[in-house]
Amino acid sequence: MARPKEFDRDITLKKAIGVFCEHGYEGTSTDALLVAMGISRQSMYDTYGDKRRLYLEALQRYQADSVADHLRTLDRASSPVKGLEALLISFASRPPSEALQGCMGVNAICEFGRSDQKVNLLTDAASQTLDAALERLILEAKGTGEIDPSIEVRAASQFLQATLAGMKVSARAGATAETLHAVARMAIRGIS
């Protein structure tokens, strides 16, 4: 008879996300995961499969949570441009310890490029979801006169996503909150 699990699957997955965010896939050993997650090797294999399957599940969860947070930030604002600005400012306002940990999505892209189809599916899906929300807000902002009507919607959305990714890399490299806020403000001025 199998013993019942003595750990919370979601909590251990979040702990694995933290390790992968900090060290990437290749830089993370199974032993480091087991220590961080506080589970045995057999429990990891029984619950998540191997390290790769755990990584893919962790990346999927990270991307889903991250995009959901971004969408909430965009939708809470009082105007479309304020939503776009809030997205960038909210990232710039994260605690330094969180910023230094890095973004698992950006880290996955940097580590794998386009060489891993399953990683690509996860990162592309997250990017497409965020892109659709950004394009919607940019169109609304053009309609309300908050953004120059000549701004090309797709290019502006891609610019904002690239800015956010660049801010994540800069934060990981130790950029200050003041520097990140300045980048956010410059990006919004660039599309206004």
N, C-alpha and C positions, 0 to 999 in steps of 0.2 A: 504494500500500500504506500502510495506516494505521500511524503510529508507535505503539509500545507506550507506555502511560502510565508516566511517570517519577515518580509519587508514590503514596503509600498513601491510598486512598480514605477509609478510616476515620479516619486522622490528619487529613486535610484537613477531613473532616466535623466532627470535634471542634473544630478551629480555628474553623470557621464558627459552631458552637454558641457558642463563647466570645464572638464578635463580636455575635451576635444576643442573647445574654444581657445584654450590656452596653448595647447601643444599640436593641434592638427591631427590628422589621421595617422600619418607615418610616425610622428613624434610621440604618439601615445602607445604605451605598452599595455598589454592585457593586465599585467600586474598593477600598473598605476590605476587602471580603471577599477579593478577589484578593491583596492585600498580606498579609493575615493567613494565608491558606491557602497562599501561596507558589506559586500556579499562574497560568497565563495565562487570559485571557478565553475563548479557544477551548476550553481544557481544562475550564474550569468548565461551559461550555455542553454540551460533548460528554459530560461525566461526570454532571452533575447537572441539566442543563436550565437554565432561567432562574432568576433570584433567588427567585421564589416557590416553585418546585419544590424548590430547595435549602433554603429556609426550612421548608417542610413536612416534608422528609426529616429536617432537623436537629431540628425539634420532635418528630417521632415518635421519633427515637433518644434525645433528651434525656428525654422522658417515659418511655420503656421502661426506660432505665438508672436513672432516678430512682425509679420505682416498684419496680423490682427491688431497689434498695438499701434502700428503706423496708421491703419485705417481709422481706428478710434480717434487718434490725434487729428487726422485730417477732418473728420466729421464733426468734431466738437467745436471747431472754430466758428467765429461769428461771420466770417466771409471767406470766399475761396482763397484769396491771397493770404489771409491770416492763417488758414489751414495749411497751406504750403510752407509758410514761414514757421508755423508751430512744429511741423514735422522736423525741419532742420534744427530749430532751436531746442526741441526736446532732446534730440540726440546730443547736441552740444552741452546740454545741462546735466547729463548723467554724471554720477559720482566717478571720480578718477579711477577708482579700483575696478569699476564696471567697464569703463572705456578702455583700460589697459588690457582687459581680458580678451577683447576682440570680438568680432562678429563671426559666428560660425559659417554663415552664408558666404561672406566675403572671403574668409579663410579657405573655404572649400573651393571657391573659384580660383584663388591664387595657387592652391596646392595642386588641383587637378586640371585646371584649364578647361579644355573641352574633351579630355581624354577618357572620361568615365561617363557612360550613358546614363546610369542611374542617378549619379550626382547631378548631371545636366538636367534631367527631368525635374528634380526637386528645385534646383536653383532657378530654372527657367519658369516653372509654375509660379514661384514666389514673385519673381520679377514681373511677370505678365499681370498678376493680380494687382501689384502696386502700380504698375504702369497704367492700367485701366482707371484706377482711382485718380492718379495724377492727371491723366488726360481729361477726365470728367471735370475736375476742379479748374484746370486751365481753361477749358471751354467756358465754364461758368464765369470765370474771372474775365475772360474776353467779353462775354455778354454783359457784364455789369460795368465794364470800363475800367476794371482794376489792372488789367494787363493790356498792353499795346495790341490792337487788333491785328497787326501784321505778324505777330509772333506765331511761328509754326508750332502747333500743338504737340505733335510727336517729338520734334526736336527739343522742345522745352521740357517735356516729360523725361526724355533720355538725359538731358542736361542735369535735371534735378536728381535723378537716380545716380548718375555718375558723381555728382557733388556729394551726395550722401555716402556713397561707397568711399570716396576719397577722404571724407571726414572720418569715417570709421578706421581707415588705415592710418590717418594722421593721429587719431586718438590713441591707437595702439602704439604708435611711435612716441607718444608722450606729449602731443600738442595740448596746450592749455585750453581751458574752457573759454577764455577770452579770445584766443585764436579761432576756435571753432565757431563761436558766436559771430565773429567778424566774417568768416567764410559764409556762414548762413545768410547774413544780411547782404553780402555782396551777391550771392546767388539770386536772392529775391529781387534785388535791384536790376540784375541782368535780364530778368524776364518781365519786369514791370514797365 
